[in-house]
Amino acid sequence: MWNDSKSLVLSKICVVIFFVLLVVCAILAPRLVARLMLMSLQANAVGSAIFLTTIYVGFVPAATLLLLIYIFLHRISIGRVFVKENIACLRYISWCCFAGALICIASGLYYVPWYAIGVAGAFMGIVVRAVKDVFTKAVSLQDDAELTI
């Protein structure tokens, strides 16, 4: 039977899989960009160096984001849900989303499809900020409840 514990395990496995895929993409980036150069006249006109720069600079917030999500899920799996550390973790996750969005939007200046990824990253940053605000309120209510008992 499916339960919360299995769901958390699945989420952590997915994060690990995405991290492995991120590392593989970073390793294969020169080959992937070379292939893009063959398929897109706009990309070919720009050159591969700038694409690789975007990919490797974007690797940092992406890897940080995945690490923070794993830490967040681990805390939840051990029963530490509404704690200030999770609020901080969600805040940093949103900053990673916004950093990735900024990198992609800046890269949209030389290759228009980057804009779509940038907008999606900014949207995710806003969603995570909203979840962080809910966690902040929950921690505040939990603290108030503990003080009244």
N, C-alpha and C positions, 0 to 999 in steps of 0.2 A: 504494500500500500504506500502511496506517495504521501510524504509529510514534509514539514518545514526543514527538518534536518537533511533530508535527501535533496531538497531544493537548494539549500546552502552549499552542499557538497557539489552539486551540478554547477552552480554559479562559480564556485572556486575553480573547478575544472575548466570551465569556459574561459575564465580569466587567464589561467595558465596556458591554454591553447592559443589564445590571442597573443600572449606575450611571446610564445614560441614563433608564431606566424610573423610577429613584428620583427623579431631578430632575423628570421629567414628573409623577410623582405629587405631588411637593411643589408644583409649579406649579398642578396641578389639584385640590389638596386642598380648597379651599373648595367647588368644585363637587361633588366626590365626597362630602364630608361633608353637603352640602345634600341630596344624593340619599339618603344614609343616613337623614337626619332624616325623609324622606318614607316610608321603608320600615320603620322601627323605632320603636315607641312608647317603648321604653326610651331609645333614643338621643335622640329628640325631647324627652323630659322633661329630659335633662341639658343639652342645648344644644350648639351647634356650637363655641363658643369653647374649651371644654375638650378636645374632640376635636382641634381644630387645634393646640392646645398640645402634646398628646401626639404628634401627627404631626411637628410641627416640632422638638420636643426629640429625638424618636427619629431624626430625619434625621441628626443629628450622629454618633452611634455607627455608624449604618448606612453613611454615606458614608465614614467613617474605616475601617470594616471592609473595604469594597470596595477602597479605596486600598491598604490593607495586603496584601490578598490579591493584588492586581496586582503589588505590589513583590515579594512572596514568590515568585510564579510567574516573574517576570522573573529573579530571582536563580537560580532552578532552571534556567531556559532557557539561562543563560550558564555553567552548570556549577558554580555555587556552591550546593551542596545542603546538606551538613552543616557549616554555619558558624554561629557564635554570633549573627550578625545574623538568621538565620532563626528561631532559638530566641526571640529578642526579638520578632520579628514575630508568631510564633504566640502568644506571651504576650499581646501587645497585641490580637490578634484575639480571643482568648478573653475579654479584659476588655471588648471591644466587645460581644460576645455577652451577657455578664452585665449590662452597662449597659443594653442594649436590653431584656433580660429584666426587669430591675428597673423600667424605665419602663413596660413593658406590665403587669407584675403590679400596680404602683401604680395604673395606669389601670383595672385590673380592678375596683377599688373602685367605680367609677362605671358601668362597662360590662363585664359578665361575659365576653364573648368575648375580651377582651384577655388574660385568664388563659391561654388556650390558646396564644396567640402567645408569651407570657412563658415558659411552661413549655418550649416548643420552643426558644426562645432560650437558656434555661439549659442544656437538654440539649446543644445545639450547643457551648456554652461548655465543658462537661465533655468532650465528644469532642475538641475542639481542645486542651484541656489535656493529654489523654492522648497526642495526637500530639506535642505539645510535649515531653512527658516522653520519648517515644521518640527524638525528635531530640536531646534533651540527652544521652541515653545514647549515641547514635551519634556525636555530636561528641566525647564523652569517650573512646570506644573508638578513634576515628580519631586523636585526639591521642596516646593511649597507643601506638598502632601506629607513628606517625611518630617518637616518641621512642625506640622500640626498634630502629628500623632504622638 
